[in-house]
Amino acid sequence: MQFISYISNLAIPFTIFIIVLYGLIEKQQVFDIFIQGAKEGIEIVIKIIPTLIGLFLSISILRASGIFDLLNNILEPILSIINFPSEVLALALIRPISRKCISCSRNRFNENIWS
């Protein structure tokens, strides 16, 4: 177990070292490439933040209203028959909504926000 802990402690520094070493071998400006990637990441965050805020707000409203508890109580007999954990029901109901929100965000900006 200590070996795994030792390896996991070295994973990030080793990865950074490999990236910098590869950049030096290829004669690339590693810091400039890093800055460019960081700028692109910030642009993506700015594009999807309204969608995320709306999604988090709607989930919070549904939780506070008790609709998830009500559905859980109603569907629990059926879920127990098919061995579906009732704790995961809220996630199963929200997943399609969150996927549609990301899809709407992608269509709004006419580009794929994940590439």
N, C-alpha and C positions, 0 to 999 in steps of 0.2 A: 504494500500500500504506500509506503514511503517513496518507492520508485515512481509511482504515478504522480504523487504530489510534487516530486522533484522535477519530473518532465513537464508538468503543467505550469510550474513556476518559471520554467525557462522558455515556454512556447512563444510568448509574445516578444520578449527581447530577441530570441533567435529569428523569428519572422521578420522583425524590423531590420536586423543585421543582414539577412539574406536579401531583402529588398534593396537596401543601400548598396550592398556588394554587387548585386546585379546591375544597378544603375551605374555604378562606377565602371564595371566591365564593359557595359554597352555605351558608355560615355553619354548618359542621359542626365538631365538636370532633375534629380529626384525631388528636390524641394519644390521646384516650379510645377512639376506634375502633381505633387501632393496639393499644392494651393489651388490648381485648376480643378482637381477632383472635389476639394472642399467647397469651392464656389458652386459647382454643379449640384452638390448635395444640398446646399442652402437654398438654391433655386427650387429644387424638388420639394423641400419641406415647405417653402412659402406657397407653392402651388397646391399642396394637399392639405394644408392646415385647416382651411374652412370646412372641408369634408370631415376631417377627424374631429373637429370641435362639434359639429352637428351630430356625428355618430355617437360620441361620448355623452353628449347632452341627452339624446334620445334614449340611450341605454339607461342613463341615470334616472330619467323620468319613468321609464318602464319598471325599473327596480323599485323606486320609491312608491309607485302606485300599487304595487303588490300583484301585478298581473302575472309575473313569473311564478310566484307562490301559488296563485290560483290555478294556473295551467299545470303546475307540477302536481297539485292535489287531484286535479281532474284526470290527468293522464297517467298517474302513478300505477294504477292496476294494469293498464295496457303495457306500460314500460317494464313492469316486473315480469310479465309473461314473456316478453322478447329479450329479457336480461339486459335492458338498456339502463345504465345508471341514471337515476333521476337528477343527480347533481349536474349532469352535463346538458340537461334539457335547455337551459337558458342559452348556452353556447350554441347548441344545435339550431335554436330559433333565430339567433342573431347573425350567425354566419352568412346566410344568403343575403341579408340586408347589408352587411358590411361589404360583401363582394359587389353588390350593385352600386354602393356609394363610391367605391374606388373606380368602378367602370364609368359612372357618371362623371367623375372628376377627370378621367382620362379623355372622355369624349368632349368635355367642356373646353379643354385646351388643345384638342385635335392632335394629340401626340401621346405616345405611351410613356407614362411617367416613370416606369420602372426600368427603362433602357437608357 
